[in-house]
């Protein structure tokens, strides 16, 4: 991989002479008429698969792909296509081109294609992550196949694709599959030294002139934030576009208030990097509240009883601001004192004064630009509407707003949600946290999401199985979870999911698969489900695998299926389904009839071995009892607990193998797990939780040797 960083203008130098096509309709193939604020991000080259029509630009979520996509279309005279706006498939490109040039105008359509092939024109295809929720991976693949086939003899690139890191990998592999040339760049985080320049240019874009002294204060503020972050990857925070936009908006608000910029540092009460984005947003809201202090000072003498005095002091609080903002954007700019119940305790004349103040200040709120919520604050509002009881009435409104603009949650949402919820997640919000965490994934990094019990520090904790957690593990540190979030709900309540990608679900309870906010189907991809009861409540359940991926579904008790629920198996169809043997259950899931499998074989013939999938399943069931990811030393668990859970079938055989090889060894009344020998056998947490057979082949080969010596 090339470690050099490139500018956008260098990467797109061949696009400098492009001309905007003259179309009769720009509703899908958009003409970008105005330039938004743009700060040139560094790009890094990752792959160049022969010359061809595609350039792929990837990045973690909310790093600036859409801003870059529109900037490219505007500056270099190209067309912008939001692929998430409507479903795409294997005929979408030709169909939309025909519609854009005019139905029946075949000559103009041919000219459009010729200009793409020669590099005179280009199209930017944006938002593939969101598009996959509507069009599914099959639709995306056929869409790329169509475009690549039309432009196969291109002289150079003319189609720019943007996607988050994980979707980018799928786009790359699709192009490889069909032999299409593609060059892959990633958007890198800005360097720390660029942070202040980003803010200066943003203020210039907003037509704010700043002095040298003010620039010095801005740099001091950035240095102050860097000191709070410490050595914890400051570039991934200060160099994160969304954070820089929030900081720039914060500076702009201070300048608009005629305050000194040193107040930013002096007013910041946070001294930890934990939930720093949320803390900065809270500072913004507090500043907004203080803007009405003049009114409070004026009317406060009118009140004597403690309750009314407190009402006045709390005017324009955080909750009130959020409720008024939601009302303002929902009801087309309507502002009324009565929107907030506590204001009814104000005297009539004071209500009139407050109404005048609201009419003046609310449209100028720091969250708003041209009477709409700025994108950088929408994710914070989403977190608040999901968790704040006073905003619950707006949750459906926010849902429809999100559907109309489809943008998946990113790091801003994650930081804010976990700050509000105190590092817990509700059972029906897991999708949001999963997608938001995955948005941080970078090139050459894989992330596994694990839903299951987290053993307590007490090796004999009887309630350990009820401690359900959402655990994220990165491939770069497979034995050390990057984030663990407790699932906050009663043990008898189900878990709800509408998307399982690179996910392992393993708990004693009920799992419900149903369609959610962003998608009209449930996607299961490269994932494992193991639970007591599975309810298929979505209108469409898509079980898909690509390349070496595999889906595994293991149900111990019962399966139900809602009327009209479709089950579709797609892609390489590498699927294994293990359910109770009742005839009615197998009839209920007849679409899976070709994929029945038994992971926990009770016995094996002396002439046969356990398959590697069965071995890995047994390995997972044994080792998940130990907290191998939470100890520096060998973790321990009571012998009777392990023996009770692993006394039959492949689990028993794998346990005996691990004991024989001293990977699991006895120490008085406990078993301990040797982390050193796990490494020697190539066993790591990510591999066995995800049941990645290829990564555990060394351990399996050793198991076969042991099997031949001890079982046959």
Buried (B, 14 or more C-beta within 10 A) or exposed (E): EEEEBBEBEEBBEBBEEBEBBEBEEBEBBBBBEEEEBBBBBBBBBBBEBEEBBBBBBBBBBBBBBBBBBBBBBBBBBBBBBBBBBEBBBBEBBBEBBBBBBEEEBEEBBEBBBEBBBEBBBBBBBBBBBBBBBBBBBBBBBBBBBBBBEBBBEBEBBBBBBBBBBBBBBBBBEBBEEEEBBBBBBBBBBBEBEBBBBBBBBBBEBBEBEBEEEBBEBBBBBBBEBBEBBEEEEBBBBBBBBBBBBBBBBBBBBBBEBEBEBBBBBEEBEBEEBBBBBBBBBBBBBBBBBBBBEEBBEEBBEEBEEEEBEEBBEBBBBBBBBBBBBBBBBBEEEEBBBEBBEBBEBBEEEBBEBBBEBBEEBBEEBBBBBEEEBBBBBBBBBBBBBBBBEBBEEBBEBBBEBBEEEBBBBBBBBBBBBBBBBEBBBBBBBBBBBBBBBBBBBBBEEBBBBBBBBBBEEEBEEEEBBEBBBBBBBBBEEBBEBBBBBBBBBEEEBBBBBBBBBBBBBBBBBBBBBBBBBBBBBBBBBBBBBBBEBBBBBBBBBBBBBBEEBBBBBBBBEBBBBBEEBEBEBBBEEBBBBBBEEEEEBBEBBEBBEEBBBBBBBEEBEEEEBBBBBBBBBBBBBBBBBBBBBBBEEBBBBBBEBBEEBBEEBBBBBBBBBBBEBEBBBEEEEBBBBBBEBBEBBBBBBBBBBBBBBEBBBEBBEBBBEBBEEEBE
